[in-house]
Amino acid sequence: MTAAAAIPPARRGRLKVADRVYARLAEQAVRQALAEIWAARTARGKPPRATVLVVGGKARVTLHLDLPYPADLAGLSHLCRDAAAGRVAELTGTPVTEVALLVERLVPETTR
């Protein structure tokens, strides 16, 4: 048995993940979730932006989005929330207690 293995995991140290890392994970998840929807359209919105605040081992995510219009906005909102919360929790092990969604702009489809 090595010396490091003899020390319980809780006493070996801590890993601090920067809030911007959580934000990038959330942004990537939302981009992937919306990719197919945006690909089918001629007009595109800006990439999603996220801010994340981690307090007491729990994350609160705020997403700033452009969404296509017309579309099922409620369905897209749920898709984005689930994607962001799922990816952050899956890759960091940090539970996400809240996902706030701010729709910055609705992007109408242009005619060809």
N, C-alpha and C positions, 0 to 999 in steps of 0.2 A: 504494500500500500504506500503510495506516495504521500508526501507531507501535505500537498494541496487537497488530496482526497480525504484526508483525516479531518479537515475543517468542514463543518457543515456549510451547505450552499448559501444560507442566509448570512453567514459571517464572512464569506469570501470577498464581497464587494457588491457594487451596484453598477447598473448600466443606465446612463441618462441619455434618452433619445431627444434630440432637439425638436421643438414644436414644428419647425419648418419641414422636418422629415415626415411627420404625420400629415402635414398639409400636402406634400407632394404625393404621398401614397393615396390620399383622398382624391386629389386632382386626376391622377392617372386612372383610378378606378372609374370615375365619372366619365372621363374621356372615352374609355373602352366601352362603357355601358351605352353611351350615346353615339358611338362611331357608326353603327349600321343605319341609324335614323338620319344622321347628317349626310352620310354617303349617298343616300337616295334623293338628295335635294340639290338644287343649283345654288341656293343662297345658304351661306354658312354663318354661324355665330362665332363669337370669340371663344377661345378655350376656357374651360372652367377655372375659377380661382377658389382657393380654400384657405381659411385660417383655422388654426386648431389651438385650443388652450387645454393643457393637461394640468389638472389640479388634483391632488390626493390620489393619484394613480388612475384617474378616470379622464376621458377625453370628451371635449365639447367641440364639435365641428360646425363651421359656418361655410356654406357653399354659395358662391356668386356665379350665376349661370345665365347664359343666353339659351333660350329654348325655341325650337321650331314652332311655327304657327301656320295653319291650324294643326293641332295635334291633341292627343289626350294628355293635357297638362298634369292632371292628378296622377295618372299612371306614370308619366315621366318623372314626376317629383318623387314618387315612391321608389322608382328604379334607381334614381340618383342617390337618395338617402340610404337605401339598402346596400348599394355598391360601395359607397364611401365608408359606411360604418362597418360593413363586413370585411373590407380589405384592411382597414386600420386595425381592427381587432385581431384578424387572422395573422397579420405579419408582425405585429408588435406585442400581442398578448394584452393590450390595454383595452378595457371595456369602453365603449362609446355610449355615453349617457344621453347625448342630445345631438341632433343634426338639424341645424337651421338652414333653410333654403331661401335665398334671395334671388328672385328672377330679375335680372338687370334689364333684359330686353327680350321681346318676342320677335322672332325673325320670320317675316312672311315669305312664302315661296314666291320666287320670281317666275314670270312666264318666259318660256323659251321662244 
